[in-house]
Amino acid sequence: MANAFVRFLGAALLFSTTAFGQVQQEIAPPYNIKTVSLMRSSENVYPYFRLGEGFTLVFDDLFGNEANYYYSIQHCNY
């Protein structure tokens, strides 16, 4: 009897985590954008910042035209 309850509880837990989990949609990067870097004080840095710290986003455009680019930063928890 206890074994059946444990199986039921495990199945219910599995269903609840898969039914309500977040899905991350991956978007393929454009072909012409390469070498994306985050810079602070003219040095490459890891993408870990405290709230309010400034940084510069730098990248290479292989097409070389003067296009306007926009980006957004998404905060994610583990």
Rosetta blueprint (number, residue, H / E / L):
1 M L
2 A H
3 N H
4 A H
5 F H
6 V H
7 R H
8 F H
9 L H
10 G H
11 A H
12 A H
13 L H
14 L H
15 F H
16 S H
17 T H
18 T H
19 A H
20 F L
21 G L
22 Q L
23 V L
24 Q L
25 Q L
26 E L
27 I L
28 A L
29 P L
30 P L
31 Y L
32 N L
33 I E
34 K E
35 T E
36 V E
37 S E
38 L E
39 M E
40 R E
41 S L
42 S L
43 E E
44 N E
45 V L
46 Y L
47 P L
48 Y L
49 F L
50 R L
51 L L
52 G L
53 E L
54 G L
55 F L
56 T E
57 L E
58 V E
59 F E
60 D E
61 D E
62 L L
63 F L
64 G L
65 N L
66 E L
67 A L
68 N L
69 Y L
70 Y L
71 Y L
72 S L
73 I L
74 Q L
75 H L
76 C L
77 N L
78 Y L
